[in-house]
Amino acid sequence: MPVKTKIIKIGNSQGVRIPKTMIEQARLGDEVELELKADYLVIKPASSPRTGWADAFAKAPIDNEILPMLENEWDEEGWEW
């Protein structure tokens, strides 16, 4: 359901007040992304640049031929601090 609101002055910028229920329903946090599509302004939750990396890494095949090359003499000795 559309909600009508006014554009307000905030310093040298302008903004809109978004009702709390809409913020919660859209799962908006402290940061958002703004995007212009045709003559619409889209406000969506900010995404992390690394979103999905853990899942992609977990699905990646492990090359068992490369892993032994990563070993070195330090792996055989104990570390002392």
Summary of the structure (lengths in Angstrom):
residues: 81
radius of gyration: 24.4
end to end distance: 63.5
largest distance: 69.0
contacts: 98
relative contact order: 0.09
helix: 26%
strand: 25%
